[in-house]
Amino acid sequence: MKKIGFLSFGHWTDSPHSQTRSAADTLLQSIDLAVAAEELGADGAYFRVHHFARQLASPFPLLAAIGAKTDRIEIGTGVIDMRYENPMYMAEDAGAADLIAGGRLQLGISRGSPEQVIDGWRHFGYGPGEGETDADMARMHAELFLKVLEGGGFAEPHPRPMFPNPPGLLRIEPHAPGLRDRIWWGAGSNGTAAWAAQQGMNLMSSTLKFDEGGAPFHVQQADQIRAFRKAWTEAGWEHEPRVSVSRSIFALTTDLDRMYFGGDGKSTDQIGFIDGPNKAIFGRSYAAEPDVLVEQLAGDEAIAEADTLLLTVPNQLGVEFNVHVLENILTHVAPALGWR
């Protein structure tokens, strides 16, 4: 059994070919898609976060709105770039959204990817210290965020407060019990996956990672997952971690499916560069008739290792079509693979 959700990048563009021509379109359709996905029986609604782009950016108003309109589905991010975040304010926002959702937030955070502008985090008021990198800064923000989510008091109360205080040091409010265990790290390498395990975070592995050895993407990703689990065991955490992988998977059941994605059936892994000289490997897309998809996906080692599968959706094609995409997988593919 696997949890199956969707991952939306939340694009919008003022084009006659797009069903999301404004930020409002994307936000409102994201809520509608999450509600429809829950009705279908999907397990998760996840959203990418990109700054300075015509994509979803500030996640917590959206997550809270979805939480208020749904009852069961997990609601998350994949991922929040911690270079841009104030850990204290983020803990308040995350706590409020999680309480509205009844404890269903699953927050993916990370060092982030190359952005739309040069050093965009500087415009948000953040910069690495002397001798540090932006990746160091992201990890420090993440570590503080995790600490604050534990709910311990750390702030000395004012001797003459405006409102009565409980005894002892004060914590960030509102506090969301259990959210600390529902934080995921988006790892791009085996090393960062092991670091995430040491911090007690779940693992979120996307459709790309740094190329470490030249094997096919799904084999390298499976190795990354095994490295994460080994580090988790060595760290001595008492609860079981979760692991998600993302895939672009389209079951071709209609002529419209074939028109949009029929060409993706010949997709292969790609090699490129996402961060200076670091070579990365990008996983293939899957697009085929359901019986062919079942055979192809059965050989994906990383999906086999993961407990959660996030399906990337073409959000600009609108809610109705994306519900169809999800329903195809849940109905025609997942049961044949034992995921349902």
Secondary structure, 3 states (H helix, E strand, C coil): CCEEEEEECCCCCCCCCCCCCCHHHHHHHHHHHHHHHHHHCCCEEEECCCCCCCCCCCHHHHHHHHHHHCCCCEEEEEEEEHHHCCHHHHHHHHHHHHHHCCCCEEEEEECCCCCCCCCHHHHCCCCCCCCCCHHHHHHHHHHHHHHHHCCCCCECCCCCCCCCCCCCCECCCCCCCCHHHHEEEECCCHHHHHHHHHHCCEEEECCEEECCCCCCHHHHHHHHHHHHHHHHHHHCCCCCCCEEEEECEEECCCHHHHHHHHHHHHCCCEEEEEECCEEEEECCCEEECHHHHHHHHHCCHHHHHCCEEEEEECHHHCHHHHHHHHHHHHHHHCHHHCCC
